[in-house]
């Protein structure tokens, strides 16, 4: 096994025992990137000489954490002190801030090796799509807006990478690229130094190749001691199967993946039952759009006033409120979100441990003009709930399918522990996804 193929957890163990140097991991990683970048196009910036210099410095430094020397990518709308932050926008080409965003500062201070900036949909929002391709089929999207981060981890070019989510920009690419990802509880990770779209929704998360990788990063963000101990076995775990109010938009392969996951967990002793929500929850996707676009008016107003003709019309429409959202619409959406957050959190307890649901309608759609539909993500983002993506197999096109586990706010540590129990059942051979079987949907009770 080449060093770049190691999970973050495996590499951390070898580095701590001095069986692998940071420079060896860096050189192996760069070889993989140089080989694959012309095909996958996951990066907007990386400097091999800089990466090697930094790796050598790490080899001369006592490790500060398990992150020491691990390869980390940064979505190119998150600031880095030694690399440009372009937001994939002509307005910011070559732009440098000379300061790390808070999330980057955390992992850099803990010893992570920042390898480069990964491609993103413009401003992590809309407009220009990323140039990145899906490593499983180059004709298909890797998802977005965290396109490059998802594809780079999925293609074994990076062990870890930051993504962001305002609608479904983080969890959906995890599903499309066959990797693991966590979107933490909103506000748990500082967004200082990342381009803002919607202050009520924007959330920074990260990708890895297994749940242990996600937990490794989580420990350094101090999220692993926030709640009570998690279940230690799948037997008796109460799993709410949520088809969501948007079930009609799932394709046959997305549905099959979710049903397969439910059956596998049930076979291991989990208590799986259908989880339905009241009518309020069916309105959350619309509320998420109202809040996102309304707050986006303020976020993109400075760029609008610059008057640069390169400013994409997508953002002009947001600033000009072309959708006509009113003050009443926004206030109603804020109130509905607050009401449903409390109602959702109160579902958990003796009767419910975790929600099992879809991360996307199905396999990644064809074409780089799209990043996919966030219809199965928007509700959870608005609820501020932590979400963990787990790959479960391949569809008929040979593209990955996944599920997501969702918990109440501030249950991130417990949710990751539950995900660690579920992953060996749902993804028994990480990196070796097998075809999902087509089966009829059934009712769980």
N, C-alpha and C positions, 0 to 999 in steps of 0.2 A: 504494500500500500504506500502510495506517495504521500508525503506530508499534507498536501492540499486536500486529500481525500478524508482526512481525519475530521471527526466532529470536534467542535470546540472543547467539549468535555474530555475527549480522548487526548487532544493535543495539550490541554492544560495539565493533565496527569504526567505526560512525557516531559513537558517543559519543567515542571516542578521537580522531577527526578533527574534532571539534566541529561535525559536521553534524547532530547530534541532541543536544538537551539532556536532562538527567535529568528536568526538569520536563515537557518535551513528552512523553516516554515515559510518565511517571506520569499525566498528564492523559488521554492516549489510553487507557491501561490502565484507569483509573477509569471512563471513559465506557463501556468494554466491560463492566466488572463491574456497573455500575449498570443497564445494559441487560439483562444476562443473569442476574444474581443471583436475581431473583424466579422465574426458570424453572429454573435449574440448582441453586441453593442450595448452592454449593460452600463458602461462607464461614460461619464462626461469629462472626467479628469482623473488621471493617475500618473505619478512620476516614479518610475522604477528606482532611480538613483536615490530619491528622497526616502522611499520605503526601505531600501537596504540600509541607508544611514541610520534611520530610526530604529531598525531592528538590531543593528549592532550596538547602539546605545542601550537598548533594553537588555541585551546580553551582558552588559557591564553593570546592570542595576539589579539590586535585590528585588524580587517580586513583591508587589504590593497586594496582589490578589490573584485569583484564578484566571483573571483576564489577561495576565501578563503574556505579551507576545502574540495573542490571538488576533486573527485578521478580521477587521471590522470595516464595513462600508457605510457611507453616510449619504443619505438622499440629498440631492443637490438643490434643496431649498432650506437646508440646515447649515448654519455658518460653521466654517472651520478656519482656524487662524493661519494655516499654511497652504490653503488651497482656495481657488475661486469658488464663489457661490453664484451660479448663473440663473437658477430657477427655470432653466430651459426657456428663457425669454431673451429676445434680442436686446431688451432694455438693460440687461445685466451681464452681457457677455464680458468676461474678464474682471468682473466685480470681485473685490477682495475686502473682507472686513477686518482681518488681522486679529480676530477674536473667535474663540470657540463658543458655539451654542452650549447651553448648560448641559444637555445630554452628552454631547461630545466631550466636554470637559470632564464629566464624571468618568467615562470609560477610559479616556486618555490618562487621567491621573491615576487610574487603577491599573495601568499598564497595557491597555489594548493598543494594537498597532493599526492606526488609521491608514487604510490602503488607498482610498480614493473616493471620489464623489460619483454616486450612481445616478443614472438618468431618471427623469421624472416627467410626468405630464406638467405642462407649464403652470408654475406657481402651485403645484400640487392640487390643481383645480380643474382646468379645462383648457380650451384653445389648442395649442400645439401638443400633439401626442409625443411620447417618448419614441426614440428610434429603436428601442430594445425589442428583441424577438423572444418568443417562447422557446426555451431550449429543447422542448419535446417535439416541436413542430414549428419551423421558422415562419410559416405562413400565418401563425396565430399569435394573438396578443399574449403578453405575459401578465396582463392585468395592469391596473394603475389606480392611483397615480404613482405608487411605489414600484414602478416597473423595473428599473434597473436593480434595485435592492433584492426584489423577489427572484428575478432571473439569475442574478449573480450567485445567490445562495443555492438556488435550485440547480445551477450548472456547476457547482463545486468550485466557483471562483473565489468565494469568500465563505468563511465559517459563520459570520454574524453580520447583520446589517440593520441600520435604522430605517424604518418607514414611518409614515404618518397616516392618520385616518380622520376624515371629516364626514364622509359618507360610508364608503367601503374600501378605501384606498390601501389598506394594509392587509386585512384578512382575505380579501378576494385574491390578490396576487399570491398569497401563501397557498391557497387552494389551486390556482392555475399552474403553479410551479412545483407542486408536490413537496412542500416544505412545511415546517412548523412556524407559527407566529403567535405573538401575544399582543393584543391591543389592551393595555392596562385600563384600570378605572380612570376616567377623565380627571386630569389635574394631578395625578399621582407622580408623573414625570414632568419636570419643568419644560415649558415650551419656549423659554427665553432663547432668542437667537434663531428661531425658525420662522419662516414667513407665515404670517397669520392669514387665514381665510375666515374662520368663524371661531371667535373666542369661546363660545359655548360648546363647541363640538371638537375642535382640533385636538388630536391626541397622538403622542409619540409612542411607537412600539418598536419591536425588534423581531428579527427572523433568526432561526437556527435550524439545525438538522435533526433535532430531537428535543424532547421536553427538558431533559437535563441541561441542554444548551440555553434554553429560555430561562430556566431557574438560575443558572450560573450568572447571567446578566442581572436577573431580578434581585439577587442577593446584593449586588453592588448598587442597586437603586433603593435598597432598604425596604423592599416590598415583601420580603419573605417572613416577616414577623408581625404582620398586621392583624391576623385573625386567629381563631381557634384551630386546634388540630383538625386535620382532614381525615376522612375514612381511610382505613388501611387495607381494605379489600373491596373488590367489586361486589362481593356477595352482599345483598341487601342495599346496595347503593340505589337511591331513588332518582331515576332519570326521567325527566319530562321531555317527551318527544314533541317538538314544536314544529309543525309544518308551516306556521306563521300565517298571517292574513294574506300573504302573497303567494301561497302554494301554487296557484294556477300558472305562475310564471316560471316554475321549475320545469326543466325538461325531463325526459324519461331517465336519463343517466344520473342527473342530480338526485332525483327521487330514489332511484335504485341504490345509490351510494348511501343515502340516509337510512333507508330501510335495512340495508346490509349491516350498517353500524349498529342499529338498534337490535337486530337479531343476535349479532355477535356478543354484545354486552349482556343481553338477556341470557344467552347460553352460558355465560360465566357467573350467573347468579344475580345480576343487577335486576332491579324491579323497574321495568320500562312501562310507561303509561303515556297516553296522549294528553298533551297539555294545551288547553285552549284558553284564549284570552277574551275578555269582554270587548264590547264594541269600541271602547276608547282606543285600544291598541291598534285597531285597523286604520286609525287616522294619524298614526305617528310618522309614517313615511312622508306624508304631506307636510306635517309640522316640521320635520327635519329640513325639508327643502325650503320652507318659508324662513326658518331661522338662518340656515346656511347662506341663502342668497341675500337676505336682509342685512346680516352682519358683514357679508362680503362687500356690500356697498361702501362701508367705511374702510375696509381693509385695502381696497384697490383704488380708492379715491386719490391718494397721492400720485400714483402712476398715471391716472387719468388726467390730472391737472398738468403734468409735464407736457402733455400734448404731443408726444412722440407718435408719428404715424405707424410705428411698429407695434404699438399697444394693441393687442388682439381684440377684435370686435366682441368676442365672448365676454370679456371683462367690461367692455364699454356697456354692454347690455345689462350686466349686473349693477354697475354704478348708476345707470339711468333707470333702474328698476323696471325693465321692460315687461316683467311678468306682473307688474301692478300690485304687488303685495302692500297691504295697508297697515297702518299702526294697529288696527284692531286685529288683523290676521297675526301679526307678530306677537302681540300680547296674549292672544288666545293660544298660540303655539307654545309660548313659554309656560303658561299655566297648565296646559295639557301635559307637557313634558314633566313638570314638577309633580303633578298628580300621579302620573303613571310610574315615575321612578319609585315613589313610595309604595305604590300598589305592587310593583314587580318585586321589590326587595322583600316585601311581606309574604310573598309566596314561599320563600325558602325557610327551612326548618325541618321538623320531623317528617313532613310529607314530601319534601323536595330537596335534593342535594345539588342537582345540576340540570341545565337545559341542554338538550342535544338538538341541533338545528343545522340548516344549510348555510354555507358561506358564500354560495353563488348559485345561479340557476342550473349550472351543469359544467361542462367542459369549456375551456377558453374559446371564445368565438374567433372566427377567421378574420384576418385583416389587422393592420396596424393603425387603422383609422378609429379604432375603438379600444377602450380599456375594459369593457364589460359593464354589466348592470349592477348597481349597488342595492338593488331592491331587497336583498336578503341581509343587508348590513345596516341600512340607515336607522332602523328601529333601535337596534342595540347601541349604536353610537349615540343616539339621542337619549337613551336611558342611562348613559354614562357607565354601562356595565362592562366588566372585563370579559374579553373573549379570547379563546385559544383555538387556533386552527390546527387540525391534524389531518394528514393525507390518508386516504383509505383505498386507493386503487386507481385504475385507468378505465376510461370509457372506450367506446368503439373506435374512436379516432386515435387512440394511443395517448390521449392527454389526461393529465391527473384530475382526480376528483377528491374532494375532501369533505369534512364536516367541521363544525365549530361547536365548542362547549362554551356556555355562558353562565355566569354567576351574578349574584347581587353586587352592588357597589362595595368596594373595599374588600372583596373576597379573593383578591388576586393570588395570594399565596395558597389558599385552600383550593382554588380552581386549578392551579398548576399541579398540586398534589393529586387531584382527581384525574387530571389529564395524564399524569405519569402512570396511573393505574390503567387507564383506558388505552393508551398508545400501543402497548405490546399486543393487545387483542385486535385493534383496528389496523395497525400498521406493523405486522410482526417482523418484517424484514425492511427496515428503513432504507430508502434508496432503491428498492427493488419492488416497485408497485406492480400488482397483478390486476388482471381484468376484473372489473366489478360485474357480478352476475345480474342479468335482467330478471327481476321478479315482480310480481304484483304487490302493490301496496296493501298493507293490512292495518287493522286497528289494534292498538295496544291498550290494555286496561289494567 
